[in-house]
Amino acid sequence: MESRLVPKVTSKKGESQCKVMHAVLHSPVGKIEISGCETGLHEIQLPKTNVLPNSAGEARATCEVIGSGGGGTLPAPLQQCAAWLRAYFCEPALTAALPLPAFHHPLLRQASFTGQVLWTLLREVKFGEAVSYKQLAALAGNGRAARAVGGAMRSNPIPIIIPCHRVIRSSGESGNYGGGRLLKEWLLSHERLQKAEVARRGAPAPPLNSPDTSPKTLAS
């Protein structure tokens, strides 16, 4: 089961020629646009909104792909991404049985500290948890690089799946977020509530991160 959760970083000859397709997921927090090709997921673009759902029931009410662009059937990485995001918002426990899509973004294939931070975040910071920028810097191998971690969070091309919303200030404040602070706080609250509900039922929390996702070639 765990092997199905390991995302791949893929590349191929002529990758600049890949046919990019787009889809829009009507999520509880607004319209999320995802893009990618047959090789892997390129980006997730979050909405900026001032209105978010007030309850879990309202959150589960809308979680569907409402449009796609590029012609033809969506490639497998986009289908997997849409399915994963739908589960994350609507039925988080199901994510344990879903594969993460392959990633096809240059930042996640480069041997850089930014890439290492993002892979470390995906691997180490689980559903319902939060870490400070300094703590994540230490996890990535350089505890003095908190500012660089902030830059890595701003560069994250695949938010939610690579959970930069779980990185907060040492003071406990949520801090900045590409989708806006309101969305970041909603995502953190969503995970806390879901984790508490799972604990109340006595079931294991959804393991939304792979145990081993970092490329072997990354350098600090």
N, C-alpha and C positions, 0 to 999 in steps of 0.2 A: 504493500500500500504506500509506504513512504517514498518509494522510488518514483511514483507517479507525481509527486509533489515537487520534484526538482526541476526548476526552470532551466532552459538551455540558453546559452549565448551563441548565436549562430552567425556564420558569415559564409559567403560563397563568392566565386569569381563573378564579376559583373554585377555586384550587389547594388551599384548605383543605378542599374537598370531595373531594379525591382518595381513591380507594379503596386503602388500604394493605394490601399482602399480605406474607407472610413465608415464608421457606424456611430449612431447616437443611441445611448442608453437613457431612457427616461427613468431616472432614479429618484429615490426619496429626497435627494438634495438638489435636484434639478437635472438638466441635460448634460450628460457626460459624453464627450466625443473621444472615441478611440481610433487609432490608425495603425496600420501595419500591412504586411505583405505575406506571401506564402511562407517566407522564411521565419518571420517572427513579429512580435509586437513592437511598434515604434514608440508610440506615446499614448498617454491618457491625459486629456485636457479637462480640468475641472471647471464647473461653473462658479461664478461669484454671485452670491445671492444674499439677500437680507431676510429671507423668509425660509424657515426650515420646519420640518414636521415636529409636532409637539408630542407625539406618542408613538409607541411601537406599532400600533394598529394602523396609524396614518402612514408610517414608514413602509409597511408591507403592502400598502395599497397600490403602489406603482413601482414596477421594476421590470421594464420590458424594453427591447430594442425597437425603436420607433422609426428608424430610417437608416439607409446605408447608401454610400456613394462609391463610384468606381466601376460599376457594372459587374454583373454576375454574382455568383454565390460568395459569401464572405469566406476568406481563407480560414483554415483551422485555428491559427493563433488568435484571430479576432473573435471567432466563435467561443473559444476557450476563455478569453478575457471577459466577454459579455456574460458567460455562464458563471464565472467566478465572482464578478462584481454583483450579479443578481443574487447569488447565494450570500455574499458578504452582507448585503443590506437586508435581505429578506429572511434568509434561513442560514445563519452563520455556521451551524453545526455541519451543514452539507459540504462546506469547503474542504473538509478533511478527505473527502472522496474525489475531489476534483483536481485535475492537473493544472499547474500554473502554465501559462503560455510561454513559448520560447521568446526570448528578448532579442530584438534586432535593432539596437541603437548604439552608435559609436561609443558613447560614454561608458557603456557597460562592457565594452570589449577592450578598452584601453587599460594599460598597466599604469594606473594613477592612484593617488591617495583618494581622490573623489570617488572613483569607481570602487575602491576598497571599502570606503565608508558606506556606500549604498549596499554593497553585498553583505557587509557586516550587519547593517540594520535589518535587512531581509532575513538573515539567518538567526540573529540573536534576540531581537526584540519582539516578543510574542503578542498575540491578541490580548488586549486588555492591559498591557503593560505600558510604561513610559520611561524614558531615560532623558537625562540632560544632555546638552551638547558636549559638555566636558566628559561625561560618562561614555558617550558614544565614541568620542575621540580616543579615549583609553582603550575601549574595546577594539578599535581599528588599529591600535598600535602606537598612538602618539597622543598622550594625555594632555599635551600643551597645545593641541591644534583645534581647540573648540571653535575658533573663528572660521577655520577651513571647513569644519563640519557644517557650519551655517551656510557656507557657500555651496557645499555638496547638496544640502537640502533644497536650496533654491534651484539647483541644476537637475534635480530628480525628474527624469522624463516619464516615470511610471508611478505616480502617486497612488496611494491606497494599497496597491499590491506591494510596492516598496514603501513601507509605512512611515514616511517622513512626518506625518501628523503625530506620531508617538514620541517625537523629540521635542522636549520642552525646556524652558529656562530653569536654571538651578533654583530660582526663587519659587518654583511651582507654577508660575504663570505660563500660559500656553505658548506665547510667542507668536512670531509671524508665520504665515502659511500662504502658499501660492493661491489657494482658493479663498483666502480671507480667514481672519481669526474666528469668525462665527462658525464657519464650516469645520475648522480644526477642532473647536470645542465640541461641536455636535458629534464628530467622529469618535473622539475620546469618550464622550458620554455614552454613545451607542455601544461601544465595546465594553465599558464598565457595566452597563445594565445587562448586556447579553451574558457576560461572564458571571455576574451575580445570579442571573436566572438559571444558568447551567449548574452553578454550585448549589442552588436551592433544590434543584431536582436530583442532585447527586451524580450527575454525569460529568465526564471529562470535558474541559474547555476545548473549543475548536482549535486545533493546531494549525493556524493559518500560515505558518512559516515553515520552510523546509529545514531539516536539520543540517544540511550540507549543500549550500548553494554557491559558495565563492569559487571563482576560477582559480586554478592553481598558479597562474602566471602573474597575478596582481602584485604590485610592489607598493610598499608604504612610502 
